[in-house]
Amino acid sequence: MHVTSVNKLNKKAGLEKYRLPTEAEWEYAARAGTTTPFAFGECLSTDDANYNGNNPLAGCPKGNYREKTIKAGSLKANAWGLYDMHGNVWEWCQDKVDIFDNDNLVVTAKYQNGVINPVGDKGSFRIIRGGSFAHHATDCRSYCRSWICYMLEPDNRISTLGFRLAASPPGH
């Protein structure tokens, strides 16, 4: 299923219910009430997430490197019952950003200033969050917003990229 299929899903359901989460919604869900780098604590174990375990955070033990995606929900859920918020595949967010200014990569001031839910119509790139099976633990942190490397045009299709749907409540 490609991200553009969300519109088809909504049409089939007969309502505008499903969408990509905003970046703020994604991080809130990933953190699951925690303030640590990962929902599971200061370190990320490959028993908890599918990432390149050869590259843990400094001071954390190494783990396995599976070199591919695994079945969703195969590892531990966070405190809110959400699976795979760290690793496995990067996840698209709804937020759009501008990045080009005089041939240099920059984020818009709206994004730079830490505005919560900076969703707007401007920009053709979208943020991706969560890290993947091929990336280091640092990329899988709940708060990782490494925009230089991790924003893509919506028509990208790569093995380390997927998405999670959010559902809007009725009437919103």
N, C-alpha and C positions, 0 to 999 in steps of 0.2 A: 504494500500500500504506500503510495507516495503522498506527501503532505497535501498536495492539491486535491487529493481524494476526500479531504475533510468536507469540502463543499458538496461533493456527491453524497456523502453520508448524511449531511444535514438535509439535503433535498429528499433523500429516501425517507428520513425520519419525519419530514414535513415541518421542521422547525429549525431555527438557528440556535441549536443547543451546544454543539461540539465545536471546539476551537483549540488552538495551541495555547498553552498557559503563558501568561506574561512572565517576564523574567523574575519579578518579585514573587509571583505565585509559585514559580518553580522552586526558588530558593526557600521559601517558607515551607513547602512540602518536603524538600530535601532535608532541611534542618530538623523537622519534626520536634520542635520545641527545644532543641539544643543550641549551645553557643560554641561548640567545638568545631574544628575543621571538617569533621565528618559526623554524621548522625550517630556513629558508633564510638566516638571518642576522638582522642588526639592522633591516633594512628589508624590506618586502614589495612585490614587483613584481607588477603585473597580468599579467606573463608567467608568474608562478608561482601566482597565486591570483585567483579571481574575487571582487572586492570593489569598493567605490566608490573607484576610483583618484583621484578628486578630493580625497580626504581621507586622505593618507598620514600616517605618524608624523612628528613634527617633525624636520626635517633630512633627510627622505627625499624622493625625486622623486615627482611626480604620475604617474599612469598613466591607463589607460582606465577608463571606467565603462560596462559592458555593459548595465546596467539589467535583467538577467534571468539566470536560471540558465543554465548551459551543461552540455553532456553530461559526466557524471561521467568522470573520468580524462582529460580533454582537455588538462590542463596538467601541469606537472612533479610527479612523486612526491617524497615526502620520502626521506631516506636509508634508510628501511625499506620502501620501495616502496608506501607508502600515499598515495593521492591525495585531494585536496580536504579536507585537515584544516583548512586556513585558507580561509574564504570559501565561496562558492557557496550553501550553505544551513546554517543553524544545525543542530546535531545534538542530539537528546534524549540525556540521560544517565539512568541508572537511579536516581540519588540523589534521595530525597524530602526536602523541607524544609518547615518551618512558617514562615509569614511574618507572621501576624497576632498582635499583642499590643497591646491597648488602642488599636485602630484605627490603629496605626503599623506600617509595614513593617519587620520585623526578621527576621534569621535566627536559628535556634535556637543556643543556646550550643554545642551539639555541632558545628555547622557553623562558627560563628565562631572557635572555638579551633583551627582548622586540622587537625582530625582527618582522617587519611587514610581514604578510603572510608567517609564517614559515612552509609552506607546504613542505613535503618531503616524501620519501618512508619509512623512518624509523619509527617504532612504530606500535603497533596494536590497540592503543586506540585513540578515537576521542573526541574532545571537544564538549560539548553541551552548548548552551547559551540561555538566555532569561527567565529562571524560569518557573514555572508551577502553575496550580491552587492550588497545595498543598504546595507551598513554600512561604517563607517570602518575603517581598518587597526587602530586601537586595539582594536576589538572582536574582531579576528581573531587576537590574540596567543595563543600557546599557553597562557599562564597567566591569561587573562582570566576572571574570576569575578564579573562585574558583576551581582550578584544582584538589585538593585532593578529593573532593566529586563529581565533575561533569565532569568526563570523563568516557566513557564507551566503551566496545568492540562493534563493529558495528552490531553484531547479537543480541543485547539486544532488548527486546520488553516489554515495561512497559507502563502503562496508562498515565504517565506524560511526555511521550516522543513522539515527532513527527519530521517533517522536512519541510523545505521550499526549493523550487528549485531556483537556479540561472540559467540564460541563458547566454551562452557565445555568443558574437557577431559573425556573420559570418566570417570565416577565422581565428578564434582564437582557 
